[in-house]
Amino acid sequence: LAWWQHRLAEPADDSLAALWLLELELPQGGTLPLKSLRGKPLVVNFWATWCPPCIEELPLLERFYQQNVAKGWQVVGLAVDNAKAVRQFLAKMPLSFPVPLAGLAGTELSRSLGNLSGGLPFTVVLNATGQVALRHMGKLSAQQVEEFASIR
């Protein structure tokens, strides 16, 4: 098995449909309709402020986003956390990609996308047509994040 397929279930088509229907609150106010991210490759990272491996990989995702946004890539960090904690975290470590609040419902969403354990961090990469190209449970390495760019 490839590193991104280990112990993950295939998400059902209706799980992907449900993902695109979500409109999530942003910690600084307003909402992010996930359908606004359709049509371009997208990294969806489930994380929390209380998760050390999540925090450790965020700079890798920020660098990937900065290097690839002009090439059409998008990154969204779904915070399985509360608004106050996320606002405090982002004040210390600003991120240039959107970080909507998924709350505890984010755990169920990640399970529906193949994260059987419900653990964090969990990353799903969707290609430009909105199909799952890869999934990874646990902290990403710099090399793994760099490999995202090869997905179309």
N, C-alpha and C positions, 0 to 999 in steps of 0.2 A: 504493500500500500504506500502511496505517496504520503508525504508528511501532512498534507491538508485533509486527507480522507480518514485518518485514524479515528476509530470509534465514534463516528458521526452517522446519524441517520439522514437519508435523503429528505429534504423538505418537500412537503406536498405542494402542488401548484397553488392550492388555495391559501397556503401560508404566505407565498410570495404576493398573491393578490391582496391579502390582508395587510402586508407590509406597506404596499403602495397606497392604501386607503388611510393610513395613520396620519394624523395631524398632531404633532407633539409640541408641548409648551417649551419655550426657550427660557433658560434661567434669567436672562436679562429682560424678559418680556416678549410678548408676541408668540407666534407659533411657526412651526416649520411643517408644511404639508410635504410628506415624503414623495408624493407624486411629482413634486417640482424637481426632483433629482433623477427622474427617469430619462432614459435615452443616452446616458453617458455611463462609462464604467464607474462603479461606486464601491468604496470600502465602507462596510458597516461594522463598527467596533463597539461591542458591549463592554462597559467598564464601570468602575465605581471609585469614589474618592478613598474608600477604606480598603482598597485592593492594591497592595504593593506592586505585583507584577503588571497591573493595569497602568499604574502611574509610570513605571519604568519604560513601558513601550510607547507611551504617548509622544515623546519627542521623536521617535522613529516615524510615527504616523504623521506628525506635523511636518517633518522634513520631506517625507514622500509627497504630501499634499503640496508643499511649497514648490517642489521640483516638477510636479506633474499636473498642476491645475491648468496651466496654459495648454497642456495636451488633452484637456477634456476630462481629466480625472476629478472625482469628487470623493470626499471623505466625510463621514458623519459619525460622531461619537455619542452613542446612545447611553446616557448615564442612568444606571440602575441605582438611583440614589435620590436624595431629596434636594430641593432647589437651593436651600441655604448652603448646604455643604458644597454643592457644585459651584455656586457663585463665589464662595470663599476660595475654593481651589483655583478657579479661573482667574481670580484677582492675582494669585501668586504665579500661576503658569498659564498665561493667555494662549489660546489656540486660535488659529485663523479659520479652521473649519467649524461648521455648526455642531453644537453640543446640546441637543434637545434632551429633555427629561423623560426617560422611559419609566422611571419608578420601578416598583416591584413587578408591574406588568411586563417590564422588559425581560425578566427571567422567563416568563411564559413565551414571549415572542422569540427569545433565543432558542428555547426548546423546540418551538414550531419550525425553526430554521435548521434544526439538526443537532443542537447542543443537548444531548441526552442527560448530562449531569446537571445542567443549569449553572455550571461554574463560570467564573470570570478569570481573565478576560476571554472573550469569544469574538472571533472575527469572521465575517462573511464578505467575500468579494463577488460582486455581480458584474457581469460583462455589460456592454452597451445595449444589448437586447433585454437586459433585466434577468438573465438566467444566472444561477449560482455557478461561478467558475471555480471557487475554492472556499473551504472553510477551515478554521483552525481554532482548537481549544487550547488555551494557555498562552503564555507570553510569546510574542513573535520575536524572531531574531532580525537583525538588520538585513541579512541576506534574504530572508523570507519576504520582508517588506519590499525590498528592491525588485524581487521577482514579480510583484503585482503588475509592474509596468508592461510586462510582456502579454498581459491579458487584453483582448480586444472585445 
